Amino acid sequence: MPSSTPRPLPDEWTTSSYSGQTGDCVRWRQSRTRAAHVEVGDSKNPDGPTLTLPEEQWRAFVDFAKGFEV
């Protein structure tokens, strides 16, 4: 169930708490070039490409992913 008050998107890169000490995980931040969008990238390749998604699609993905056990 989606949260009624979404948490603000971070300005700096953030990784999942499940990534452990190495930080080898998906990372995300508020887009610096497009309002209401999220940049998603690979923490193991910080200079690599990023995917830019509308914020609502990112939140839908996160809500979907929360339904799975790790």
N, C-alpha and C positions, 0 to 999 in steps of 0.2 A: 504494500500500500504506500503510495507516494506521501512524502512528508508535506504537511500543510505549510510549513515555513522552511523552504530550502536553505541550507547553509550557504554562505557566500562562497564564491569561487576564489581560490588563492591567486594572488598576483605572481607568486614565485612557484617554480616547479614543486609538485607534491607527489609522493609515491604512496602506494598502499601500505597500511600497517602490516600486511601479510608478506611484504617483500623481505622482511628480516633485516639483518645487519648490512647485507651487501647492497640493498636498494635495487636489485635486479628485477625491475618490474615496469609496468606501465606507469607513466607519469603524466600529470595534467596541470594546467593552469588556465586562468582567464586569458582569452586571446588578447594580444597586445595590438592587433590590427583590426579586429572586427568586434563590434559591440554585441553582447549577449551570445558569444561563442566561446568554445573551449578548445584549446590546443592539446592534443594527446600525442605522446611520443614514447620512445623506448629509452629507459634510463641507461641501458648498456651502450647506447649509441647517441650521446647527447648532441652531436652535430648532425645527426641524421634527419630524415624527413619527419614532419609532423602531420597529423590529420586534424583538420579544423571542423568541429561539429557545432550546430546550434545548441545552445545550452539545454533546451528542452529534450533534445535527443540524447545528450550526455546523461542527463538525470534519469531518463527512461532506461538507458543501458545499466546505470548503477543500480537502480531499483530491481531490474531483472537479475543482475549478477548477485544481489544480496539473497536471492532465493536458493542459491546453491551452497552446499557445505564445502569447506576447504579441507 
